[in-house]
Amino acid sequence: MSRLRFTTALEVFDAFPSARDDIRAAPTPEAPAAFLDALRRSDTPEDAVTFLAYALGRREAVWWAAQSVRLLGRIANGGEDAMLLAAESWVRDPEDLRRREALRLGMASDRRLATTWVALAAAWSGGNVAPGQVVVMATPEMTPKAARTGILVALATVTARERASRLQLCVDAGARLMQAGTGT
């Protein structure tokens, strides 16, 4: 049985209308992998990061963002901060208590840090995303937008010389996750 999430790039854009604002290229009826390949070869290969953030499931997007931020920031095991650890903990066990811990840490952290956005990607995966007594429910685009932001913030810290190759490594990892989700 196929676990195919989307069969065309257009379906991704239909599921997430905000993707039209975040990705320069117009959606096509191509398979997601073909559309992704075109984005990675475009003048704005960062759009491949954005497309993947939307195309992947929430847990996969958070995992991919965490691993990409580790790669881009050269964060070794044992060198991670509480936000990254909270996001990875939620991926391994997506219970609400872990999601709320990622929310607490992400909301209290510096938004200029990539790991803050990875924590928020996990935190905004569902449920109430407001601290305290107010109830604000997560919307579907919140996790992809935060995952994308985390990766792009981390990418901004990479030297110009390494930028293209490191971006491609991140996109390759996301593409593998997307392919795994198709059952192929």
N, C-alpha and C positions, 0 to 999 in steps of 0.2 A: 504494500500500500504506500503510495506516495505521500510525503508530508509537505508537498509543495505549498508555499505560502502565497506566492504571486506567480502567474504565468507570463505576464507582460510587465514592462516598465509602466505602461499606462495605468495598470491596476494599482501600482504603488502610489502614483499621483492621485488616483481617484480615492484611495483609502486615506491619504494624507494630503488634503488640499494645500496645506502650508508648504509642501515640497515645491510647489510651483513658484513660490516666492524665494525659496532657498537654493534652487538649482537653476542655473542659467539655461540649460538645454531644454527644449520642449520635449514632453513625453512622447514616446513612440510605442507602437504595438510590438516591438522587439521583445525577445526574452530578456529578463533582467540581466543575465550574464553578458549578453551582447551589448545592451545599453551601457552597462558598467564599463565594458572595454572601450566603448566610444568616449565615455567621460574621462577615463584615465589618459586617453591620448589627446584630449581637447586642450584648448588654451587655459582652461580652468580645471586642472585635475583634482582640485579640492572638492569639486562637485561629486567626484566618485565617493569621497568620504561621506558627504551628505546623503547621497543616494543609498549607500549601504546602511547608514543609521536608520533610515526609513524602511528599507527592505527587510532588515533582520528583525526577528522577534525581540521583545524587550530584554529578556535575559541574555540572548546572544549579543545584542547591541551593547549592553552594559559590559559583558565579558570582553568583547572586542575593544571597546573604548578603554577599559582598564589595561588590557595587554598592549594596546597601541601607546597609551600614555607611559607605561613602563618602558617600552622600546624607545620612544622619542625622548623621554626624560632620563634615560639610562638608569632606571630605578631597579636596583637589584633586590632580591628577596632579603628581607630584614631592613631595607632602607625605605620602605613605603611609609606613608603617613596614615593617620587614622581614617581619613576619608576614603582612600583607596582600599584599605583593608575592609571597611564597612561595605563598600560596593561589592567587593569580591565575596564577602561573607554572604550577602544577599543572593548573589548568583548561585552559590553552592547550596543555599537553603533559603528559598524565597518566601519566608514567612514574614508576616506583617511587623513583628517586633524588630527584625533586622532592617526592614525597609524604613521604619520610623527612626531607627538609630542613624541610618544614612541621611535621613531628612534632618535630624537634629544637627549632625555634624556639618552637612552641606550648607544649611541655612546660617550657621554660626561662623563659617569659614570665608576666607578671602576669595572673591569671585575671579580674581586674576590668576588663580591656581587651577591647573588642569584637573587635579585630583578632586577639587571641590565640585566640578561639573560632572565627574564620573559618579561621585556620591549622589548628586542630585538626579542623575539619570536613573539610578536605582530607586531613589526616594520617590520620584515622580512616576514610577511604573504602575501605580494604581492606588486606590484608596484616598484617604484624606491627605492632602499635601500642605495643609496649613498647620502651623504650630499652635498649640493652645486649644481653646474651646471652639474656635471658628471652624466650620466645615467647608472645605473647598476640595472638590473631587478632581483627581488627575484627569487630564484629557489625553487622547491617544498620541498626540504629537509631542508631548512634554519629554518623554524619554529619548526619542530620536534627536530632538533639538539639543538636549543637554549632552548626550553622547557625542554628537557632532562638535559641539562647542569645546568639550574637553579635549578632543583630538586636535582641533585647530589651534587651541591655546597652546598645547604642547608642541605642535608643529612650529609655532612662532618662535620657540626657543632654540630651534635647530639652526645650525649655521647654513648660510645660503648654499655652500658647497655640498652639504649633505641632504639638503631639503628634498630634492626630487627622489633620490633613492630611498630615503626613509619613508616618504609619503607612499611610494610604491609598495614597500614592505607592509605598511599598514593596510593598504587597499588589498594586497594579495591575501593577507590573513582574513580580512572581512569577506573576500570573495570565496575563500575556502569554507567559511561558516555558512555563507549563503548557499553554496552548492550542497553542503551537508544537509541543509534544511530542505532541499529538493529531493533528497533520497538518491541523488546521483553520485 
